[in-house]
Amino acid sequence: MQMTMRWYGSKFDTVTLKQIRQTCYVTGIITTLYDKLPGQVWTLSEIEAMKQEVEEAGLSLAGIESVNVSDAIKTASADRDKDIDAYIQTLENLGKAGVHMVCYNFMPVFDWTRTELARVRPDGSTVLAYTQTAVDNLEPAKMFDSIAGDMNGTVMPGWEPERMAKIKELFCLYKDIDEEKLFANLAYFLKAIMPVCDKYDINMAIHPDDPAWSVFGLPRIIINKQNILRMMNMVDNPHNGVTFCAGSYGTNPDNDLPDMIRSLKGRIHFAHVRNLKFNAGRNDFEEAAHLSCDGSFDVYEIVKALYDIGLTGPIRPDHGRMIWGEKAMPGYGLYDRALGAAYICGLWEAVDKNYRRS
């Protein structure tokens, strides 16, 4: 595996490449052209400039998160084919630049949902959190307003103000889209892009829906083992794979995370490792430190499963706590993610040494 860290670019991220380089554990960067809108082509010169910036900092460009999929593609509306053509051109340019992994999602309207971005934990750290009761008492159009004050002056992925200003239009766009139609639209998209992925050896790694159930009545399909296997079977190509995000799948306690990992051998192209702590019931959780004992997941078993399937691609710590007075994009500060990277690397080394000694 290659330890990486997500970075939003020098114009948007409070964390610098110099700081990431000094963590010692992290050798790769997962980044994006953050100001590109869905449906826009990423030019080769833009991609090469992004790659050069990362490499000049002594790191490698390990993959992209995300080349966002437009709502026209997700809903099969008028501009679908035009936007797919633009997506294919972007993949072509990424391939020419030597980029071989793209994380994306197929979530309607909200890329992810949290009801708090700065829940205070007993130790004084703050974390992202979700409470179903809070969602049930909110109008979808007010969702952004409820968390905007906790973004620390940053722009959160999936919650861009210009997108949230069109929330009512987006809900109308999805009003006739159910799970079956969303699956069909995903299959159409994947079948269209696989030839360019085959040409340039680009692994498409779909990110799970977060949380792993319907929110505001919107369909969600990338939520469990059964649906993931269905997605891979409907477009049976090794480049059609997944981002295994422990935190997203783990929002549903019924998902056996190590078992899911082992069932996806050869198709996990990217891994997000993090921990959650469940509180009152299944639908009340908060992010935790990566350490197993701080949350509800056995992170050792998650890492062991990734080792067992021979993961060679990028892995990264995911949503960290905000600690030590840091002000950053919620979940994406430096300090706790650096601790997470160290912990994951330690677990990986322990698993490796245990196998070598047995």
N, C-alpha and C positions, 0 to 999 in steps of 0.2 A: 504494500500500500504506500501511497504518498500522502504525508500529512500536509494539509492545505488550510487556508483561511479565506473566507469570503471578504472581498474588498470592493467598494462601490466606486472607486476612482477618486483622484485627487480633488475633483471639484465638489464631491458630495460626502466623502467619508472623513470622519474626525480622526480616524486611525491612519497612520502613514505606512508606506511600504518599508521605510527604514525601521520603524518600530516592529513590524511583523518579522522582518529579517532577523532581528535581535532575539526573537523568542527561541532560536536554535532548533526547535522541533519542526517548525514550519518551513517547507522548501518550495511549496507551490502556492499559486494564487488562483482563486476562482473569482472571476470578475465579469463585468458586463459594460456595455455602452448604456449607461443608466438613463441618459436623456433621449434615447431612441424610443419612438412610439411603436406599438404593434402595427405591422403592415409596412413599416419603413425598411428599406434595404440598408444593411450595414456595408459600407464600402470597404474595399480591400485596404485602402490607405488608412482609414480609421482603425481597422483591426490591427494593422501592422504597427501603428503608432502606439496603441494600447499595449501590444505585446512587447514592444521595445521598452516602454516605460517600466514594465514589470521586470524584464530581464536586466535592465540597467541597475535595478535595485538588488541584483544577485538572486533573484527568484525565477521560477519558471511559470509560464501560463498553463495551468493544468486543465482548464476548462472554462466554460461560460455558464453563468447562472444569472440571468436567463435571456434567451431570445424569446420574448413574449409572443404568445399566440393571440391573434386578434379575436374579438368577439364575433366578427363575421365568419371566421373559420369555425368557431365553437358552435355557432347557431345555424350554419349553412345559409347565411343571408347573402344578399346580392354581391358583395365584394369578396366572397370566399376565394374564388379561383385567382383573382388578382392578388390577394394577400398571400396565398400559398405560393404563387410565382415569386413574390418578393422574399418570402421565407427561404425558398430554394436558392435564390440568388445570394442571400446572406450566408446560407450553409456552404455554397460554392466558394465564397470569399473566405470563410473561416477555414475551409479545407485547404485552399491555396496558401493560407498563412500557417498551416500546420497545427490547427486546433482540431482535436479529435473527440471532444465530449461536450455535449450541450444538455444542460438541465432545463426543463420547461415544465409548465403545468397546464392542465385543462380544466381549471376551476371556474365556474360561472361567477361573474360579478366580483366577488371578494377572493383575492388570492389566498388569504388566510384570515382567520377571525380570532380576535382576542377582545375581551371586554375591559381589560386594564393593561396598561403598559408599564405601570410603576407600582405594583402592589408591594407594600413594605413587609418584609419578612422579619421574624423576631431578632435576627442579627443586624438589622438595619439596611441590608441590601434590598434592592428592588428588582422585581421580575415581571415578565408578561404573565397574564392570568386570564382564565376563562370561567365564566359562571353562566350556566344555561338560563337561570332565572333573570339575569340582567338582559340577555338576548331576547327573552320572551317579552320583556317589558319595554323594548325599544322598537321604534319604527326604523326600518332599514335606512331611510334617508337621514336619520339622525345618528347612525352608527359612527360615522367619521367624526362628528362633533363631540361624541362622548370620549374619544381618545386623543383628539388633536392636541390638546394641551400638554400631553405627556411625551411628545415626540422630540423634545429638546432642540427644537429649531431645525430638525432634519426632515427629510421626505422619506416616508416608509414605503418599501416596495409593495405594490398592490393597493396603496392608499394615497396615490398622487391626487392632490386637490382638484386638478382638472378632470380626473376620472370620477371622483366622488361627486363633482358638481352635476354629473349626468346620471346619477344613480337611478332616478325614476325611469329614464329612457332605457337603461340597461335592464331593469326588471321587466319592462315591457318586451324587450328583445327576447328574453328567455321565457316568456310566459307559456309558450307551447312546447318547451323543451323538457322532456323527461329523461330518465336514465338511458332508455333504449336509443333515443335520438342522439343523446350526447355520445354514447358508445359508437353509433354509426358515423357521427361526424368526426370522431377521433380516428376511426379506421380509415375514413376517406383521406384525412390529412396525412396519416402515417404512410399509406400506400403511395401517396403523391411524392413524399420526400425520400422514401427509401432508396431510389436509384442514386441520388446525389450522395446519400450517406454511404452507400456501397462504393461509389467511385472514390470517395476521399476517406473512407474508414472512420466515419463520424458516428459515435455512439450517442443515440438519443436516450436520455435518462429522465423519464417522467417523474415528477415530484408528486407525492400523494396529497390528497385533499386534507385540509387542516382547519378544524377537527374532522374526524372521519365519520361524519354524518351530515344529513341535510341541515342547513342553516337558512332560516327565513323561507323555507319551502323550496329552495333551489336544489337541483339534482347534484349529487356528488357520486363519482364512480370509482375513483382510485383510492379505495378505503380498506381493502382487505385482501387476503390471499386469493380467494375465489375470483375476484374481479381483476386482479393483476394477471393471473394466469389466463383469464379470458382475453385480456388486452393483448398479451403476447401471442396467444394462439391465433387471434384474428389477423395478425400481421406477423407471421412466423419468420422473423429475420433477426439474427443475433444483434443487429444494430438497434433493434427496438427493445429497449431495456428500461431499467428503473433507477431512480435515485432512492435508495433505501433510507428514508428519514425516520429514525426510531421515535422521535417525538411526535410526528404526525400520525403514524400508524398506531403508536402507543396511546393516543388519546382514547382509543377504544380498548379497554382492558381485556376484551375477548381475543384480541390479536396476539398470538404467540409469536413474539418478535424473533427469537432464535430459529424457530421452526420456519417462519416465513423466509428468513434469510437462506436457510439451507434448501428450501424449495425453489429458490430463484438463482441457483448456481449458474454462473456464466452469463447472467442477464442483469446483475447489479453492476452498473457502470460508475456509481458514485454513492458515497455513504455520508449521511449526516448522523452524528452520534450526540445525543443529549438525553437528559433525564427530566421526568415530570414527577410532581407530587400530587396525588389525589387527596382531596379534602372531604367535604360532605357529599358523598355520592359520586356516581360515575361522571357526571357532567360539570364538576367543579374541580378544576386543577390549576396548578401554577408551575412555572418553570422552576427547576431546581439546579443546584450545582451538578456537575457531571458525575461526581462521586456517587456510587450506588447507594450508600447509606443515607444520602440526603434526600432521595426521592423514592419512587415506586418501582423503578426498573433495576434489573440485575445487569449493570453495564458490562461487567466482566463476561457474562454469557453472550451478550450482544457482540462484543469484540471477538470472542472466541469463535462464534459462528461465522463472522466475516473472515477470520483467519482460516477456518476450516474449508470454506468454499474457494480459497485461494484468491481473495480480492487483491488485485494489483493496481487498481485505479485509485483516484483521489478519495480521501476521507477528510472530513473536517469536523471540528467541534461546532455545535450549533448554539442557538440562543443562550447567551450567557447572562448571568446576573449583572446588575450594575453595582460595582463595589468600589471602595476606596475613594469615593467622591468623584468618580469619573462621570462626565457628561458626554453622552454619545447617542447615536441611534439606538433606541431600546433593543436590547438583545445582541447588539453588535459593537459593544465596547471592546477594548483590547484586553483588559486585565483578566476577566473571568474566562474569556475564550482561550487566552494563553494558558491558564491553569487547566482548562479542559483538554487542550492539545497535549500538555505534559502528561495528564492522567491517562488519556487514550494511548499515547505512545508507551507509557509504563505497562499498561495492561497488555498491549501487543507484544512487548518484549517478554513479559512473564509467560504468556501463552506459548510463544516461540521457544523459550528455554525449557518449558515443561515438556513440550513435544520432543525436543532434542535429547532430553535426559531419559525419556521413557523407552 
